[in-house]
Amino acid sequence: MAPLVLLVDDYADAREMYAFYLARRGYRVEEAADGHEALAKALGLTPDIILMDLSLPGIDGWELARILKRDTRTAAIPIVALTAHALNGEQERALGAGCDAFVTKPCLPQALAAELERVLQVASVRS
């Protein structure tokens, strides 16, 4: 079965574009528009990987990453931060919150898919 990606972004156009591309690459994709919806879907669906913007309404991405990594049901799910926060220290901040990788927007869908594949491969070696 194809890996399930939980795609979390409050910007509908970004979700649509990345979801379309990832589905074409063979991934199953579930979407969430805010931190609360993402938390519920992460707990209910147990995706293989979470692709998440950090600037989210409700629960922001940094806090959501901390919540997910503290919960034994979701701690092993890799999280890729997909964000426009490109300032110095933002990558370290995201990784410190529990994200496993950091991709700066805008990025080409091919580059994003390559990073997802890399993170999934690393996660499969760990388990």
N, C-alpha and C positions, 0 to 999 in steps of 0.2 A: 504494500500500500504506500502511496506517495506521502511524503512528510506533510504534516499539517502546520501551516504558518498562521499565527495570530498576528494580524497586521493592525497596528494601533496608531491612528493619526486623526486629529480633529479636523483636518482639511480634507473634505470629501474628494476633491479632484486628485490629490496625492494618493489616497486610498484606492480610488478607482484605477489610476494608472499603474500603480505597483501591483495591485491584485490581478489586474488583467495580464500583466507581463509574467508574474509568478505562476498563474494558472496555465499560461501557454508553455511555461517551462516544466509543467507537470506537477507542480505543488497543489495541494488542497489549501484553500485560503479562507479563513474566517476574519471578519473585520470588526473593529471596535472604534468608536468615535471619542471616547473619553476614558479616564482612568477607572471609574467605577464599572463601566461595561467591560473593560479589559480584564479587571480582576475577576468578575463573575465568569467570563468566558475562559480565562486561564484555569480557574478552579473546576469549571464544569466540563471543559473539553480536553484538558491536559495536552496542549499542542506540543509539537516536537520542537518548535522554536518560536520566539516572540520577536517581532520586528516592531519597534516602538519609537514614536516621537517622544521627546522629553518634555516638551511644552504642551501639556494636556490639561483640559478643564477637569475639575473634580479633584482627582488625585494626580499630581504631576508625575512624570516619568521617573524622576529620581526616587521619589517616595514609593511609587509602585514597584520599582526594581527591588528596593529594600524589603517591602512586604512580601513579594514573591520569593525572594531568596531566604527569608526567615521561615517560610511555611514548608514543612516537609513534603507536602503534596506537590509543590511547584519549584522547589529549590534546584532541582537538576535541569530544569528547562533553560536552555541558553537564551539570553536576551541580547539582541542587537539594537543598540541605540541608533536611530536614524534622525538626525537633527540638524538644524541650521545653526546651532550653538557651536561656533568654530573658534571662539576665543581661547587664549591660552588657559590651560587648566580645566577646560570643560571635559576633555576626554578623560583625564584622571578622575575628575569628579564623577563622571558616569561609571567608570570602571569601579571606583570606590563604592558606589551605590549598589553594585552587583551586576552591572551590564558586562557581558562577555566580549563585546566588540562595539566599535564606534564608527559610524559612517556619517559623513557630513553631506547635508543636502545643499544644493541639488547634486544628485549623482545619476549617472546613467543606470538604467535598469539592469544592464548586463553586469556592471560592477557590483551592484547590490546582490544580484543572484550569485555571483562568484563568492562574495563574502558570506552569504548564507550557507552555501555549500561547504566552505572552509570551516565555519563554526559547527555545522552539523557533523562534519567528519571528525573534528576534534572531540566533540561531545560523544560520538560513538566509540572512540578509542578509550575515553574515560570510563564508559559503562561496561 
